[in-house]
Amino acid sequence: MITLVDFGHENHVALEGALDRLGYTHCRAADPDRAAPAGPVVLAGAGPLAQACVDLKARGWWRELPHLVAEGRPLLGVNLGLHLLAEGSEECPKGAGLGLVPGIVRRLGPGARTPHWGWTQVQACRPHPMLPDWRGGWLFFAHSYALEPCTETLAVAVHGRPFSAMECRGRTVGLQARLERSGAPGLDLLARFLEAMGAEPEPGRGN
């Protein structure tokens, strides 16, 4: 079963609908004690980074997520979730991120209109076992900050500057795009990552 980290910074209805269409069982977990005993963990969010850090710490997830990753549990961070996985962010310069993927999140620019809202082409920049034949596509974005590309970047997009659209370290993956709002390409990519993380759709559940 897939666990959605519920820390008050995302309306998970659209993401849950995407998982339902793909046939995956899932649950929301406001704290680690309510997480499924196995399966991928999804950290999706939107809004101010500083408050997200406070709320993750208050609910016990800030301490628990690194432990789950160390134990081999697959973790998928989406949008704000990717920013939380990084080492730090210009949005919250006095705080540190979880450090589960490398790099610093910086404001988009120079000269780019923010927030970056809409469809943007994403290009794969290196092969990876999780995406053996994926070469890119158009995905939907909604953000003002983004992770700078680094050695762990799987794909990049451009808005004022190149930024990391997909990041991967071990079984921890971060995605800047809103896959649940990216139509068929987003659903396909979400299914690829979940399958690579060991999740299996329930027969007869999906559309």
MIBA-585758 format. One record per residue (C-alpha): residue in one letter; y, z, x. Coordinates in steps of 0.5 Angstrom, whole numbers, padded with zeros to 4 digits, always signed. Last residue first. Example, Ala and Ser with C-alpha at 12.3 -4.5 7.8 and 13.67 -1.06 7.14 Angstrom:
# MIBA-585758
s-0002+0014+0027 a-0009+0016+0025 
END
This chain:
# MIBA-585758
n+0005-0029-0020 g+0002-0024-0016 r-0003-0018-0018 g-0009-0023-0019 p-0012-0020-0013 e-0008-0015-0009 p-0004-0017-0004 e-0006-0015+0003 a-0002-0012+0008 g-0004-0012+0016 m+0002-0013+0019 a+0001-0020+0020 e+0000-0021+0013 l+0007-0017+0011 f+0011-0021+0016 r+0008-0028+0013 a+0009-0025+0006 l+0016-0024+0008 l+0017-0031+0011 d+0015-0034+0005 l+0019-0030+0000 g+0025-0032+0004 p+0024-0039+0004 a+0022-0039-0004 g+0029-0036-0006 s+0033-0032+0000 r+0035-0026-0005 e+0029-0022-0003 l+0029-0024+0004 r+0036-0021+0005 a+0037-0024+0012 q+0038-0019+0018 l+0031-0018+0019 g+0028-0012+0024 v+0021-0012+0026 t+0017-0006+0029 r+0009-0008+0030 g+0011-0009+0038 r+0018-0010+0039 c+0021-0015+0034 e+0028-0018+0032 m+0030-0023+0027 a+0037-0026+0025 s+0040-0024+0032 f+0047-0026+0033 p+0050-0032+0035 r+0058-0032+0035 g+0063-0033+0029 h+0057-0034+0024 v+0051-0036+0028 a+0044-0035+0027 v+0038-0033+0031 a+0031-0032+0031 l+0025-0028+0035 t+0030-0023+0039 e+0026-0019+0043 t+0029-0021+0050 c+0036-0020+0047 p+0041-0023+0041 e+0047-0018+0039 l+0045-0015+0033 a+0050-0016+0027 y+0056-0013+0023 s+0059-0016+0017 h+0053-0017+0013 a+0051-0021+0007 f+0046-0026+0009 f+0041-0031+0005 l+0036-0035+0009 w+0036-0043+0011 g+0030-0045+0015 g+0027-0044+0022 r+0021-0046+0026 w+0015-0042+0024 d+0008-0044+0027 p+0006-0037+0030 l+0010-0033+0026 m+0007-0026+0027 p+0004-0028+0034 h+0011-0030+0037 p+0014-0036+0039 r+0021-0036+0042 c+0028-0038+0039 a+0027-0039+0032 q+0033-0042+0028 v+0036-0039+0022 q+0041-0044+0018 t+0046-0040+0014 w+0046-0038+0006 g+0051-0034+0003 w+0056-0028+0005 h+0058-0026+0012 p+0063-0020+0010 t+0067-0022+0014 r+0071-0029+0016 a+0069-0030+0023 g+0075-0031+0028 p+0071-0028+0034 g+0067-0026+0031 l+0061-0021+0027 r+0062-0014+0029 r+0057-0011+0034 v+0050-0008+0033 i+0047-0006+0040 g+0041-0008+0043 p+0033-0006+0043 v+0029-0005+0038 l+0026+0002+0036 g+0032+0006+0039 l+0033+0010+0032 g+0041+0009+0033 a+0046+0013+0036 g+0052+0016+0034 k+0059+0016+0036 p+0060+0009+0036 c+0058+0008+0028 e+0060+0001+0026 e+0060-0001+0034 s+0053+0000+0033 g+0047+0004+0037 e+0040+0003+0040 a+0037-0001+0034 l+0033+0001+0028 l+0039+0003+0024 h+0042-0004+0024 l+0035-0007+0022 g+0035-0003+0016 l+0042-0005+0014 n+0039-0012+0013 v+0032-0011+0013 g+0027-0006+0017 l+0020-0007+0017 l+0015-0002+0020 p+0008-0003+0022 r+0004+0004+0024 g+0002+0004+0031 e+0002+0012+0032 a+0008+0011+0036 v+0011+0007+0030 l+0010+0013+0025 h+0013+0018+0030 p+0019+0014+0031 l+0020+0014+0023 e+0019+0021+0022 r+0025+0024+0025 w+0030+0020+0022 w+0026+0020+0015 g+0026+0027+0014 r+0031+0027+0008 a+0037+0030+0011 k+0036+0025+0017 l+0036+0019+0013 d+0042+0021+0009 v+0046+0022+0015 c+0044+0016+0018 a+0046+0012+0012 q+0052+0016+0012 a+0054+0013+0019 l+0052+0006+0017 p+0056+0005+0011 g+0053+0000+0006 a+0046-0003+0005 g+0039-0002+0006 a+0032-0003+0007 l+0027+0001+0011 v+0020-0002+0009 v+0013+0002+0012 p+0007-0002+0013 g+0000+0000+0011 a-0003+0007+0011 p-0002+0014+0008 a+0003+0012+0003 a+0009+0016+0003 r+0011+0022-0001 d+0011+0027+0004 p+0016+0022+0009 d+0021+0023+0004 a+0025+0019-0002 a+0018+0015-0002 r+0018+0009-0006 c+0011+0006-0008 h+0008-0001-0007 t+0002-0006-0009 y+0003-0013-0006 g+0002-0019-0011 l+0007-0024-0008 r+0011-0024-0014 d+0011-0016-0014 l+0013-0015-0007 a+0019-0020-0009 g+0021-0016-0015 e+0020-0009-0011 l+0026-0012-0007 a+0030-0014-0012 v+0029-0007-0016 h+0030-0003-0009 n+0037-0002-0010 e+0039+0001-0003 h+0043+0006+0000 g+0040+0012-0003 f+0034+0014+0002 d+0028+0011-0001 v+0024+0008+0004 l+0019+0003+0001 t+0012+0004+0003 i+0007-0002+0002 m+0000+0000+0000 
END
